[in-house]
Amino acid sequence: MTDLTLLETDRLVLSGWRPDQIDDLYRLHGDPTVAKYLTEHGQPWTREEMDKALAHWIDLFERQKMGKLRVTRKSDGALIGRCGFGVYGPDEIPEIGYSQYPEYWGNGYILEAATALRDWYWRETDRPYFIGLADVRNEGSLKILRKLGGVYTHTGNNDHGHYCEWYRYDRPQQVGAAA
């Protein structure tokens, strides 16, 4: 089997998904606490929605080394959640997103994963920007988006019935580049 590891941090491994890992996604997005800010009515994803999401993430990883990746802890191999780049809207704008099992909240894992992915994105793609958005009630996710260094653009609805803060992350200017 091909190694699906995209990158590692001090504490984490970020990798693509395999179809046989769907039960992990059922547990993550089937959790009402996790799903609260992810779906139109704040309800857990259906198995059909999760099956479709996983197939899409596997395809994105194969095509672009993107997609919502598995985040596992190096120390014991525990699955923490997911973090990665999806695509938003008809123009398929890269969008950073994440969710995490509640028992791992407050440990800085998702900020660590998102920071590593942001840096990977600038290093490995030539795209000029990506976006991030989170429900205005989800202060934990909003803190991560702010700490990643994005510029707040607006507050408004997303495709899933949530009122969100939107952020844009532009490619940093090269040091010493001609003006």
C-alpha positions as semicolon CSV with decimal commas, in nm:
position;residue;x (nm);y (nm);z (nm)
1;M;0,000;0,000;0,000
2;T;0,121;0,351;-0,078
3;D;0,227;0,566;0,215
4;L;-0,048;0,823;0,263
5;T;0,152;1,042;0,503
6;L;0,161;1,400;0,379
7;L;0,354;1,556;0,665
8;E;0,452;1,528;1,028
9;T;0,485;1,775;1,312
10;D;0,652;1,727;1,649
11;R;0,345;1,546;1,785
12;L;0,130;1,456;1,486
13;V;0,110;1,268;1,157
14;L;-0,121;1,400;0,884
15;S;-0,218;1,146;0,621
16;G;-0,476;1,063;0,359
17;W;-0,771;0,836;0,429
18;R;-0,835;0,483;0,311
19;P;-1,186;0,348;0,247
20;D;-1,148;0,096;0,529
21;Q;-1,119;0,385;0,779
22;I;-1,479;0,500;0,734
23;D;-1,574;0,389;1,087
24;D;-1,338;0,657;1,223
25;L;-1,528;0,918;1,026
26;Y;-1,863;0,776;1,138
27;R;-1,749;0,820;1,498
28;L;-1,609;1,172;1,442
29;H;-1,892;1,328;1,242
30;G;-2,156;1,115;1,406
31;D;-2,078;1,286;1,738
32;P;-2,343;1,556;1,806
33;T;-2,087;1,778;1,981
34;V;-1,854;1,769;1,679
35;A;-2,137;1,805;1,426
36;K;-2,294;2,106;1,599
37;Y;-2,117;2,359;1,374
38;L;-2,066;2,143;1,066
39;T;-2,413;2,074;0,934
40;E;-2,714;2,280;0,839
41;H;-2,919;2,181;1,142
42;G;-2,630;2,101;1,376
43;Q;-2,708;1,729;1,353
44;P;-2,455;1,450;1,297
45;W;-2,375;1,369;0,937
46;T;-2,562;1,077;0,788
47;R;-2,363;0,772;0,684
48;E;-2,437;0,864;0,323
49;E;-2,291;1,213;0,376
50;M;-1,983;1,066;0,542
51;D;-1,935;0,806;0,268
52;K;-1,956;1,081;0,007
53;A;-1,717;1,307;0,202
54;L;-1,459;1,032;0,245
55;A;-1,469;0,943;-0,125
56;H;-1,420;1,313;-0,210
57;W;-1,127;1,351;0,034
58;I;-0,957;1,039;-0,104
59;D;-0,998;1,176;-0,457
60;L;-0,862;1,519;-0,358
61;F;-0,561;1,358;-0,192
62;E;-0,488;1,146;-0,499
63;R;-0,526;1,442;-0,739
64;Q;-0,378;1,729;-0,538
65;K;-0,236;1,593;-0,210
66;M;-0,518;1,789;-0,049
67;G;-0,837;1,689;0,126
68;K;-0,934;1,666;0,492
69;L;-0,653;1,453;0,633
70;R;-0,640;1,211;0,925
71;V;-0,458;1,360;1,223
72;T;-0,297;1,101;1,447
73;R;-0,082;1,144;1,754
74;K;0,272;1,011;1,716
75;S;0,309;0,902;2,079
76;D;0,037;0,636;2,063
77;G;-0,117;0,643;1,713
78;A;-0,449;0,777;1,846
79;L;-0,670;0,941;1,586
80;I;-0,727;1,300;1,702
81;G;-0,956;1,414;1,420
82;R;-0,915;1,558;1,074
83;C;-0,759;1,872;0,928
84;G;-0,688;1,973;0,574
85;F;-0,785;2,155;0,262
86;G;-1,115;2,102;0,092
87;V;-1,245;2,308;-0,195
88;Y;-1,519;2,567;-0,161
89;G;-1,771;2,673;-0,421
90;P;-1,780;2,632;-0,798
91;D;-1,433;2,785;-0,833
92;E;-1,295;2,520;-0,595
93;I;-1,116;2,771;-0,376
94;P;-0,894;2,584;-0,128
95;E;-1,047;2,600;0,220
96;I;-0,878;2,490;0,539
97;G;-1,105;2,301;0,774
98;Y;-1,083;2,073;1,073
99;S;-1,275;1,881;1,335
100;Q;-1,156;1,690;1,636
101;Y;-1,285;1,436;1,884
102;P;-1,395;1,629;2,196
103;E;-1,165;1,431;2,425
104;Y;-0,866;1,595;2,254
105;W;-0,989;1,956;2,266
106;G;-0,765;2,207;2,441
107;N;-0,433;2,041;2,360
108;G;-0,334;2,257;2,062
109;Y;-0,338;1,963;1,822
110;I;-0,553;2,122;1,553
111;L;-0,363;2,452;1,564
112;E;-0,041;2,251;1,525
113;A;-0,186;2,055;1,232
114;A;-0,338;2,364;1,064
115;T;-0,013;2,561;1,098
116;A;0,183;2,276;0,941
117;L;-0,070;2,253;0,658
118;R;-0,059;2,629;0,597
119;D;0,319;2,613;0,570
120;W;0,298;2,303;0,346
121;Y;0,049;2,485;0,122
122;W;0,285;2,779;0,065
123;R;0,581;2,547;0,010
124;E;0,417;2,285;-0,214
125;T;0,159;2,474;-0,423
126;D;0,174;2,785;-0,636
127;R;-0,177;2,894;-0,545
128;P;-0,206;3,258;-0,435
129;Y;-0,443;3,213;-0,139
130;F;-0,681;2,994;0,055
131;I;-0,978;3,064;0,281
132;G;-1,103;2,953;0,620
133;L;-1,441;2,999;0,781
134;A;-1,610;2,898;1,103
135;D;-1,947;2,939;1,265
136;V;-1,959;3,262;1,469
137;R;-2,058;3,057;1,777
138;N;-1,754;2,831;1,749
139;E;-1,493;3,036;1,932
140;G;-1,242;2,749;1,940
141;S;-1,234;2,723;1,561
142;L;-1,231;3,100;1,520
143;K;-0,924;3,125;1,746
144;I;-0,742;2,880;1,522
145;L;-0,832;3,075;1,207
146;R;-0,707;3,397;1,367
147;K;-0,383;3,242;1,493
148;L;-0,311;3,111;1,142
149;G;-0,273;3,472;1,033
150;G;-0,565;3,517;0,800
151;V;-0,730;3,847;0,726
152;Y;-1,095;3,871;0,829
153;T;-1,303;3,946;0,519
154;H;-1,666;3,932;0,631
155;T;-1,934;3,756;0,829
156;G;-2,204;3,577;0,636
157;N;-2,376;3,251;0,551
158;N;-2,197;2,949;0,412
159;D;-2,344;2,662;0,208
160;H;-2,464;2,478;0,518
161;G;-2,687;2,732;0,689
162;H;-2,425;2,867;0,928
163;Y;-2,345;3,231;0,992
164;C;-1,964;3,234;0,969
165;E;-1,661;3,454;0,999
166;W;-1,458;3,430;0,678
167;Y;-1,079;3,466;0,655
168;R;-0,841;3,490;0,362
169;Y;-0,480;3,374;0,370
170;D;-0,261;3,529;0,100
171;R;0,074;3,390;-0,005
172;P;0,347;3,566;0,194
173;Q;0,577;3,797;0,003
174;Q;0,921;3,654;-0,060
175;V;1,192;3,822;0,147
176;G;1,416;4,018;-0,087
177;A;1,177;3,988;-0,382
178;A;1,169;4,277;-0,623
179;A;0,881;4,516;-0,568
